[in-house]
Amino acid sequence: MTLTQIEENVNKLLSNLNHEQFIFDFLLSYAEPKATIARLKKGNLNQLNTKGELTHRKKLFFKIVTKYLHSAGMEKAQYINENIADVKAFAKLYDEILKNKEDI
């Protein structure tokens, strides 16, 4: 399987995204055998009993993580307003560092 074939398969997967079947479709896009996918769905190859986690020995560990949703733009980040005095002080510090760097 070539990189272009994998890319095409992943693009097809993303255009027809099914959250319940995502990991299995993803494995199929990398030409994983359908028999292996069926066994993973049944739980015969999955060594974890935790819901939402899937393992395939020495090949895959899949876990849905919701802790970092803000980095994906799914959660509003709250920023602390910067004090203008801090910004000016940092600018002066930066300028001094640049001056001293030229002397080196």
C-alpha positions in Angstrom: 0.0 0.0 0.0 1.4 3.4 -1.0 1.2 6.7 0.8 -1.2 8.1 -1.8 -3.5 5.2 -1.3 -3.5 5.7 2.4 -4.1 9.4 2.0 -7.1 8.7 -0.3 -8.6 6.2 2.1 -8.2 8.6 5.1 -9.8 11.4 3.0 -12.8 9.1 2.2 -13.0 8.3 5.9 -13.1 11.9 6.9 -15.7 12.8 4.3 -18.0 10.1 5.6 -17.2 10.2 9.3 -19.0 7.8 11.7 -17.9 8.3 15.3 -19.0 4.8 16.4 -17.0 3.1 13.6 -14.1 5.6 13.3 -11.3 3.4 14.6 -12.4 0.4 12.6 -12.7 2.4 9.4 -9.3 4.0 10.1 -7.7 0.6 10.4 -9.3 -0.4 7.1 -7.8 2.6 5.5 -4.4 1.2 6.4 -5.3 -2.2 4.8 -5.8 -4.0 8.0 -7.6 -7.3 7.2 -11.4 -7.3 7.5 -11.2 -10.5 9.7 -9.0 -8.7 12.2 -11.5 -5.8 12.3 -14.4 -8.2 12.9 -12.5 -9.8 15.8 -11.7 -6.4 17.3 -15.4 -5.5 17.1 -16.4 -8.7 18.8 -13.8 -8.1 21.5 -11.8 -11.3 20.8 -8.5 -9.4 20.2 -9.2 -6.4 22.5 -7.3 -7.0 25.7 -9.0 -4.1 27.6 -12.4 -4.3 29.1 -12.7 -0.6 29.5 -15.4 1.1 27.4 -14.0 3.4 24.8 -10.6 1.8 24.7 -9.3 -0.6 22.2 -6.0 -2.5 21.9 -4.5 -4.6 19.2 -1.3 -6.3 20.4 1.8 -4.3 19.5 -0.1 -2.3 16.8 -2.7 -0.1 18.3 -4.0 1.5 21.5 -7.1 3.7 21.0 -8.7 5.8 23.7 -11.1 8.6 23.4 -9.7 11.6 25.3 -11.9 14.5 26.3 -9.4 16.3 28.6 -7.8 18.3 25.8 -10.8 19.4 23.8 -9.8 23.1 24.2 -6.8 22.5 22.0 -9.1 21.2 19.3 -11.2 24.4 19.5 -14.1 22.6 21.2 -14.0 24.4 24.4 -13.7 28.1 25.1 -10.4 29.1 26.6 -10.4 31.8 29.1 -7.4 34.1 29.0 -6.3 36.5 31.8 -5.9 40.1 30.5 -2.3 41.2 30.4 -1.4 44.2 32.3 0.0 47.0 30.1 2.8 47.6 32.5 3.9 44.0 32.2 3.8 44.2 28.4 6.0 47.4 28.4 8.4 45.9 30.9 8.8 42.8 28.8 9.4 44.9 25.7 12.2 46.8 27.4 13.7 43.5 28.6 13.6 42.1 25.1 15.3 45.2 23.7 18.1 44.9 26.3 18.6 41.3 25.5 18.9 42.2 21.8 21.5 44.9 22.6 23.6 42.5 24.7 23.4 39.8 22.1 25.0 42.1 19.5 27.9 42.7 21.9 28.7 39.0 22.1 
